[in-house]
Amino acid sequence: MNKAITDGIVFQPTAFSAGLGVWSSEDGTPGSDTYAGSATAAFVPSDADFGGALELQKTDGTHRVRFMGETPILPGCYLRITARVKAVSGNLPAVRIGAWAARGDGTHLGGVTEAGPATALTAYGEVVQVSAIVGTGNRSGVDMVWGTQAAYGHFGIDLTGPDGGIVRVDDIEIEDVTAAFLRDLVPWVDVRDYGARGDGTGDDAAAFELADADADGRAVFVSAGSYRIASSITMDSPMIFEGRLQATTGAIVSFTKSFDLPTYIAAFGDEGTALRKGLQALLNNADHDSLDMGGRRVTLDAPLDMRDAVPNRSSYAQRRILRNGQIGAAPDGDWAPEVVTSQARYAAEAPTRLTQVTNVANVPVGALVTGAGVGREIYVRSRNVSAQEITLSQPLSDAAGVQTYTFTRFRYLLDLSGFSRLDAFQIDGIEFQCAEVASGVLLPPVGVATKIRDCTFNRPGHRAITSHGAGCQGLMVERCNFMSFEGGTPAQNRVSVAMNANANDIKIRDNRASQFRHFLVTSGAQGLIAGNHFFQGDASANGLRTAGIVVALRACNTSILGNYVDNCFVEWTNEREPEPDYAGGFGFAGLTIADNVFLCSNVAPSFSFIVLKPFGRDHRLNGLNISGNNFRASGVVIDRVERVDTSFAPLDVGASRQVSVSNNSFNNVEFAIANPLRVRHAQNSVADTWVVGTGGRLPFGGEARGVDSLVYPSRLRNGANVSEWVMPYVSTGEGPDRDRVHVIFPEAVRGDLDLAVRMD
C-alpha cells in the first residue's frame, strides 16, 4: 500500500530551493518563525554532495528545522522521514529527525514521541543520514507511535549538542513505507494500525472498532500480542487472529461475520473461555440465532455456568441455539457433588416448601433432595436465607414434621440454573462427554420451549438432563442418545437418571437410552413420550428391573406411544402428594399406553411392564387406555404385564372407570388381560345359575363390574336335551375377589356362553 500512489496524497516537503519561508525554526505551526531572511541560515545552490542545500548555524540547545506543511497521518499508513546532513565548520552537533504532532483541531497532541534516534556528527564533510518512522500503530520498527488521535505533523530535523557549528542539510524526504509492515496483497487491516497496544494493558476496544469501521469489506487482522478488551465491541468484519484477546467478564465481544466457536478459540486461546464469550455474545446480539461450535471439542475442568458467562442477563426470551460440537469433562476437574445435610420442617399446607432449615445458606440451589417421604427427582428450586426456607421443585409425600434431609448438588457441564428465566433455548447436535464424573445439562428454574435434539449424553456421572423447577415447560428432547456408564451394574443398584421433568407439555421423542436407573421421571401433564428405545436390563438371573418411565402424577393426561420398552417398565404413582390418601379429584386419570413394544428377559416371573403404585388409600382408575401393544417375555414366562404395587396401599379397583385394554398381543405371558374381557364359558351340567370366572385376566386385579354383551354360540338345552329359548340376567362382582359373573336363568339349562366382562 502506498497512499501517494493509490490516493494521490503528497507527503514530500517542498525543496529548500523553492524558498525558506515554509521552513520554520520553531514547531512549524502557522505564525511560527521561518528561515526566510534569517542571518544564520541560507540556501546554498551548489554543494558537492547535495546539489542545493540549507546551510545554517546552530544557535539553540535544540535547533529545529520544521516543514510548515501539514503532513497527514492516516491509520494504517507509515511514513519514513529521512535527512542527510554534514558538518562544515565549528562545533560538531548531533542530528535527529524531529516532529510536532497535531490533532484534527490543530492543537498539539502531547504524550507521544516527537523525535527519532540521534546521530553525532564526528567529522567535517562526512555525510550522515538520519531517519525515523512515524505511524498510528505500535509496531516493531516504528520510532514515533502517535495513535489514532493524530491528524497530521510538522516534520524536519533537530540539531542537539554544542552550539556554534555550521551544517548543511539536503532536501528532507518523507515517503510512505507502509508496504514494509504489510504482507503482500493481504485483504485486511491490522488493529495495531489503529492504536491497539497489544501489551495486555489499557483497553484496546476502541482501536478494534476503528479498524472494523475502516475495513470496508476487508478482514480485521489481530497481529501478535495480547490485547486487553475492557469494554464491549461488535466487529462487523471477518476476523483473523494471530494475537490473543483478554476480555473482562462484562465485555461482550461479538464477531458478527465470524460468529463461530473456532473463531472465538482463535481469539481467546483457551477453549473454555472461548465458549463462555461466545455464549455471552449469543445472548447479546441480534445478528445470529446460533453459536456453531464447528465440530470442536471443548474440555472443561469445572461446570460452565452460563449465567456467570452472561452476567448482564438474568433472563432471556428469544430463540438461541448452541450447536455442532463436543463439551467434555476433564476427569481430574472439579466435578465432585456437593453434599449438605440440614434439618427442616415440612407441612402439607405449604406443599413445596421446607421451613426452619438449619444452615440454609449452605444448601445449594439445584440440589437433589432425599429423605423420608421424598419422591424421586425432587430438587431445590430456590432458597430464602433470611427466612430459612427452601422452595422445592415438587411436593413431598407423607413427610410432615421435622427431619434431616440430604441435599446433593451435582455438577453439570452446562448449568443454566442461574437465570431467573430462559425461554426457547436450544441445544442441537452437542455431545456431552461426561466421563463418569460430570452430569449433562441443568435447566433454568423457569422457561418455555427448551429444545434438546440430536445430542449425545455419554456416561453421565449422575444425571443427563435435570429440571429443578419449571424450566421444562414445553420441553422437547428429540433424537438424543443417552449412554450410561452403569451397564455392568445390576439395575437396582444404578444411580444415574437420563432426565426428569416437572412441568406440563413435554415432548420426549425418538431417543435412545441405555442402562440407566430411570429413563424419565415426569410430574407434568399433557406429555407426549413417543418413539423412544430405552433398555435397562442386566445379566443377573431372575434379575430385578427398575422403571424406565415414572409418571408421578395421577391426572397426567400423558400419552406413551410407539416406544420400545426393553427390560424395564412404566410406573404410575402419586408420590408427589403431601396427603396421599384419595380425597377427591379424577384419580389416576388420562394415561394412554399404545402401540409400544415391551420386551423382557432374565427376569423373575413376577415382573410386569406396567405398574401402578398408589401412595395412599382409596385411589381409583379413571381414564386409562392400553391398546395395540406387543408384550413379550424372552426365555421366561411372566405372570402378568400389569400389576398394582401395594407397598403403601392397594388400589380401589371397585371404583374403576373408563379403562380400555384392547388389541394387545402377549407372548410368554400367563394372563393376557383385556377390558372388556371376552370370556367363553361352557356349562356342561344343567343349572339355573352359571358361575363365570374371569381367570385373573381383568387388568390390575379388577372386579367384574359389568357385562357388555352375552351371546350363545350353541343352543340352550334343558335336562332332557330339549332346546330352551330363555333369557338370563347377570349378577356382577361375585366371588371372594369379586371377579366373577353369575348368569341366572329362569330354569336349569346347559350350553355355551360368550360374555364381554368389564372391570370399570
Secondary structure, DSSP 8 states (H G I E B T S, - for coil): --HHHHT--------GGG-GGGEESSS--TT--BSTT-TTEEEEEEETTTEEEEEEE--SSSEEEEE-S-EE--TT-EEEEEEEEEEEESS--EEEEEEEEE-TTS-B--SS--B---EE--SBT--EEEEEEEESS--TT-SEE--TT--EEEEEEEEESSSS-EEEE---EEEE-GGGGS-TT--EEEGGGGT---BS-S--HHHHHHHHHHHTTSEEEE-SSEEEE-S-EEE-S-EEESSEEEE-TT--EEESSS-BHHHHHHHHS-HHHHHHHHHHHHTT-TT-SEEE-TT-EEEESS-EEHHHHSTT-SEE-S-EEEEEEEEEE-TTSS---EEEEEEEEE-TTSTTEEES-TTGGGS-TT-EEESTT--TT-BEEEEETTTTEEEESS--SS--EEEEEEEEE--EEEE-TTSSEE-SEEEEEEEEE-TTT-EEEE--SEEE--EEES-EEES-SSEEEE-SSEEEET-EEES-EEE-S-TTS-GGG---EEEEE-SS--EEES-EEES-SEEEEE--SS-EEES-EEE---S-TTB---EEEEE--SEEEEEEES-EEES-EEEEE-TT-SS-S--SS--BEEEEEES-EEEEESB-TT--SEEEE-SSTT--BEEEEEES-EEEEESS-BS-SEEE--SS----GGG-EEEEEES-EEESBSS---BSEEEEEEEEEEEEEEEEE-TT-SGGG----EEEEEE-SS-EE-TTS-EE----EEEEEESTTS-EEEEEEEEEEEEEEEEEEE--
